[in-house]
Amino acid sequence: MSEQPKKYADWGLIKRVFGLAHPYRSIFAFAASLSIILAPVAVLRPYLVQRTVDDCIIQSQGEGIGVMIILLVCVLLLQGVLFYMFSYSTSWLGQSVIRDLRVRVFKHINKLRLTYFDNTPIGTSTTRTINDIETINTVFSQGVITIVADVLTLIFVLSIMLYTSWSLTLVCLITLPLLILATYWFKEAVKKAYQVVRTQLSNMNAFLQERITGMRIVQIFNAEEKELQGFQSINKAYTKANLDSIFYYALFFPMVEILSASSLGLMVWYGAKGVISNDVTIGTLVAFPLYLGMLFRPVRMLADKFNSLQMGLVAANRVFEVLDDKSMIKNKGQLQATKLKGDIKFKDVYFSYDQNAAVEDIDNWILKNVNFELNQGKTLAIVGGTGAGKSTIINILNRFYEVHKGQILIDDTPIQEYELLSLRSRIAIVLQDVFLFSGSVLDNITLKDKSISREQVISAAKLIGADRFIQQLPGGYDYQVMERGATLSMGQRQLISFVRALVFDPDILILDEATSAIDPETEGIIQYAIERLISKRTSIIIAHRLSTIQHADKIMVLHQGEVAEIGSHQNLLKIEGGHYRDLVETAYALNSELD
């Protein structure tokens, strides 16, 4: 997903970003107060140097020099302590804000509809949650508060310079307009460069995540070289974006040094003439280089801080785009599904993954006028060709997506009337592609639910015949599963997912192609596990294997999103030219050829 740099409404964005700091407003106020105090304290040091030279050294006042040195040391210590407190408080504020924001974004992403994940690369979401949120920290640690501190320092420095010698100050400021122009150019150039850097970083994260996740396919089809070329192209674009931003830094800072040196040269030239003519004191001539350093450093750093602020705002805008995404399933139901009988009804259900699909646009509808009933404790098997809408039935029953038309009822109650989380807690799904997290077998079964004991897990595993294989693993239930269960066979992963479904004791069980990739040797174990799982539960099974579906109470045949046939295995076989009969005859023919 490519993103183009664009201009943001900075003031509105700044207001929203600083709204994030509301829980820490006392620390914010403390840091802001320190920025005000630091400005006058900073100009004391060169002023004391000037007074030391003019009032003590020139006047040969030895005692006064000692007092001035003590004052200078005190000012340095005070400035050091204040600057430490200022830096720490702004950094603490930024880290606290982004810590809260990460939790908020992750919590929000957890509630988004699956359409968000269908349309958004995982790498992009990762960038939003980690990299972009980290960048927001600069708004606080290097942004508005520090910019205010630098501006106040500039005001105090200019004021004391003008008070000390307005003519010498004006001479020193001859190069300032050029510095301001250079700073403005640098700010705008680096802002655009950084926007491209952030975009290229997001693209790289998305590319890497997708290819690493799909590395098995890459290697199976010998696509390593092609993917390497793709990565080299993205990496080259990312490198170029970084080099562009570095180019502006490499050009700007030497330019500032030249202008600063020029100003210092003008100051020495005019100041020396002033000393000779008694218009400028020697103390002033000694103090002014210190003033110039304090004057040029904030101007130079302001450009960088403005860009840090801008990049923080760019990142904030991206994060707020995620938070502003309201594509969530509306959870307005009040009914707690603590225990369900498991009666399921689909009444005139229409569905499309295109949320804006028109009723007359038939090609966009995945499900069309689907009607069926499934009574408590019974099993429904759903069969049909690829794209017929089998898995979609599961998705809308769990309210991962909302139907466009029609109604789905559980126990004669529309599913929208159930509190969403309680409804899903009573429905368990075993998918074809079993996802296991890094961690122990026990954690993958319980999903770290403290209410499920180890004894319950072992009991469930024994019930469906999975305990034997788990006990044979090194460490048994404490065996550490690698990412996505890479060190386990498909059958082993499937058995773990069956145990996971059973320990949550669902009222409705759904098996989505749960036996499609199982070898014949494992099929017997899996079939036994399925029989124990569906016993006395309302169950929906999506499968191609006759051994899995022929004993179901009902078999529903979907064809192009519509219910073509529904009935028992024996009744459907009697339909001449029926879809189910064709599927069975094709399956037997294939088995005969294999034999």
NORTANOR-V469818 format. One record per backbone hydrogen bond with DSSP energy under -0.5 kcal/mol. CO is the residue of the C=O (numbers start at 1). NH is the residue of the N-H. Records with the same first field share a line. If there is no record, write none. Layout:
# NORTANOR-V469818
CO: NH  NH
This chain:
# NORTANOR-V469818
8: 10
9: 13
10: 14
11: 15
12: 16
13: 17
14: 18
15: 19
16: 20
17: 20
18: 21
19: 22
20: 23
21: 24
22: 25
24: 28
25: 29
26: 30
27: 31
28: 32
29: 33
30: 34
31: 35
32: 36
33: 37
34: 38
35: 39
36: 40
37: 41
38: 42
39: 43
40: 44
41: 44  45
42: 45
43: 47
44: 48
45: 49
46: 50
47: 51
48: 52
49: 53
50: 54
51: 55  56
52: 56  57
53: 58
56: 61
57: 60
60: 62
61: 65
62: 66
63: 67
64: 68
65: 69
66: 70
67: 71
68: 72
69: 73
70: 74
71: 75
72: 76
73: 77
74: 78
75: 79
76: 80
77: 81
78: 82
79: 83
80: 84
81: 85
82: 86
83: 87
84: 88
85: 89
86: 90
87: 91
88: 92
89: 93
90: 94
91: 95
92: 96
93: 97
94: 98
95: 99
96: 100
97: 101
98: 102
99: 103
100: 104
101: 105
102: 106
103: 107
104: 108
105: 109
106: 110
107: 111
108: 111  112
109: 112
111: 329
113: 116  117
114: 118
115: 119
116: 120
119: 121
121: 125
122: 126
123: 127
124: 128
125: 129
126: 130
127: 132
128: 133
130: 134
131: 135
132: 136
133: 137
134: 137
135: 138
136: 139  140
137: 140  141
138: 142
139: 144
143: 147
144: 148
145: 149
146: 150
147: 151
148: 152
149: 153
150: 154
151: 155
152: 156
153: 157
154: 158
155: 159
156: 160
157: 161
158: 162
159: 163
160: 164
161: 165
165: 169
166: 170
167: 171
168: 172
169: 173
171: 174
172: 175
173: 176  177
175: 179
176: 180
177: 181
178: 182
179: 183
180: 184
181: 185
182: 186
183: 187
184: 188
185: 189
186: 190
187: 191
188: 192
189: 193
190: 194
191: 195
192: 196
193: 197
194: 198
195: 199
196: 200
197: 201
198: 202
199: 203
200: 204
201: 205
202: 206
203: 207
204: 208
205: 209
206: 210
207: 211
208: 212
209: 213
210: 214
212: 215
214: 217  218
215: 219
216: 220
217: 221
218: 223
219: 222
223: 227
224: 228
225: 229
226: 230
227: 231
228: 232
229: 233
230: 234
231: 235
232: 236
233: 237
234: 238
235: 239
236: 240
237: 241
238: 242
239: 243
240: 244
241: 245
242: 246
243: 247
244: 248
245: 249
246: 250
247: 251
248: 252
249: 253
250: 254
251: 255
252: 256
253: 257
254: 258
255: 259
256: 260
257: 261
258: 262
259: 263
260: 264
261: 265
262: 266
263: 267
264: 268
265: 269
266: 270
267: 271
268: 272
269: 273
270: 274
271: 275
272: 276
273: 277
274: 279  280
275: 278
281: 285
282: 286
283: 287
284: 288
285: 289
286: 290
287: 290  291
288: 292
289: 293
290: 294
291: 295
292: 296
293: 297
294: 298
295: 299
296: 300
297: 301
298: 302
299: 303
300: 304
301: 305
302: 306
303: 307
304: 308
305: 309
306: 310
307: 311
308: 312
309: 313
310: 314
311: 315
312: 316
313: 317
314: 318
315: 319
316: 320
317: 321
318: 322
319: 323
320: 324
322: 325
324: 326
326: 328
327: 113
330: 332
335: 337  419
336: 338
343: 411
344: 374
345: 347  409
346: 348  372
347: 407
349: 370
350: 404  405
351: 366  367
353: 355
354: 357
358: 361
360: 362
361: 364
362: 365
364: 366
367: 351
370: 349
372: 346
374: 344
375: 378
378: 539
379: 553  554
380: 541
381: 383  556
382: 543
383: 558
385: 388
388: 561
389: 393
390: 393  394
391: 395
392: 396
393: 397
394: 398
395: 400  401
396: 399
400: 114
405: 350
407: 347
408: 415
409: 345
410: 413
413: 410
414: 417
415: 418
417: 334  335
419: 423
420: 424
421: 425
422: 426
423: 426
424: 427
426: 507  508
428: 510
429: 431
430: 512
432: 434
434: 436
436: 484
439: 481
440: 444
441: 445
442: 446
443: 447  448
446: 449
448: 450
449: 452
451: 453
453: 457
454: 458
455: 459
456: 460
457: 461
458: 462
459: 463
460: 464
461: 466  467
462: 465
466: 470
467: 471
468: 472
470: 473
473: 476
475: 478
476: 479
477: 442
479: 441  481
481: 439
482: 485
483: 486
485: 488
489: 493
490: 494
491: 495
492: 496
493: 497
494: 498
495: 499
496: 500
497: 501
498: 502
499: 503
500: 504
501: 506
502: 505
507: 538
508: 428
509: 540
510: 430  512
511: 513  542
513: 516
515: 518
519: 522  523
520: 524
522: 526
523: 527
524: 528
525: 529
526: 530
527: 531
528: 532
529: 533
530: 534
531: 535
534: 537
538: 509
539: 380
540: 511
541: 382  543
542: 513
545: 548  549
546: 550
549: 552
554: 381
555: 567
556: 383  558
557: 564  565
558: 385
559: 562
561: 368
562: 559  564
565: 557
567: 555
568: 572
569: 573
570: 574
571: 574
572: 575
574: 576
575: 578
578: 582
579: 583
580: 584
581: 585
582: 586
583: 587
584: 588
585: 589
586: 590
587: 591
588: 592
589: 593
590: 594
591: 595
